[in-house]
């Protein structure tokens, strides 16, 4: 069975500071890993994905994540936080299946950006 | 935009009544999913479909049924709604090599 742990249900950073959101996963097979962002009262938007190619993955809005197999981690980072980054972020894992991305989600991390 | 439309977007219903939520996609994707989102739980898979009339249970399937009679439509039915099914429901589709993409959600309140 797969699982995802997001450390910290709520993270606050100052505008311009580094954003680091942590995600650890467990999977019995090589995983596909995803980060999604959810703005209030909206659906989930795909930020970035790891699908066994490059271990450093760049996504939208300046975010990136690094897949570290030895640490079973896929932490999300952004060098400089912007007010518009305030949202909830979800890490998710999927078996590498042929076109099917049945996701197991973490509980989410709400990011606040302080002016 | 992955061409996913959920209806209704909001619904209030009474305990014990049946409720059907609809997910419609315009791009002929094979895999479709229903998740529910609850505070402190993230999103959890209810049911999924891998083709017309092909469905299977997810993590939290009790009290829910699904149907897929056409590629473009995936219906989620609460046979007899309970207050514990008050939640936000999301439909998703898989795009090979790209990931899963979500609809805008349906906020269901059972009173």
Contacts between the chains, C-beta under 8 A, distances in Angstrom:
chain1	res1	chain2	res2	distance
A	4	B	42	7.9
A	9	B	40	7.6
A	32	B	99	7.6
A	34	B	99	5.7
A	34	B	100	7.4
A	36	B	102	7.8
A	42	B	104	6.7
A	42	B	105	7.8
A	43	B	90	6.5
A	43	B	102	4.5
A	43	B	103	5.8
A	43	B	104	4.5
A	43	B	105	5.4
A	44	B	43	7.6
A	44	B	90	7.0
A	44	B	102	4.4
A	45	B	102	7.9
A	46	B	98	8.0
A	46	B	99	5.4
A	46	B	100	7.6
A	46	B	101	6.6
A	49	B	98	7.5
A	49	B	99	4.9
A	51	B	97	7.1
A	90	B	42	6.0
A	90	B	43	6.9
A	92	B	43	7.9
A	92	B	100	7.9
A	94	B	100	7.7
A	98	B	96	7.4
A	99	B	30	6.7
A	99	B	31	6.6
A	99	B	94	5.9
A	99	B	95	7.9
A	99	B	96	3.6
A	99	B	97	7.8
A	100	B	31	4.8
A	100	B	50	6.7
A	100	B	94	5.4
A	101	B	31	7.4
A	101	B	94	4.5
A	101	B	99	5.6
A	101	B	100	4.2
A	102	B	31	7.9
A	102	B	33	6.8
A	102	B	45	6.5
A	102	B	48	6.0
A	102	B	58	7.7
A	102	B	94	8.0
A	103	B	33	7.8
A	103	B	35	7.9
A	103	B	43	7.4
A	103	B	45	7.2
A	103	B	92	7.8
A	103	B	100	5.7
A	104	B	45	7.7
A	105	B	35	8.0
A	105	B	42	3.9
A	105	B	43	4.5
A	105	B	44	7.3
A	106	B	42	5.6
A	107	B	40	6.1
A	107	B	41	6.2
A	107	B	42	4.4
A	108	B	42	5.2
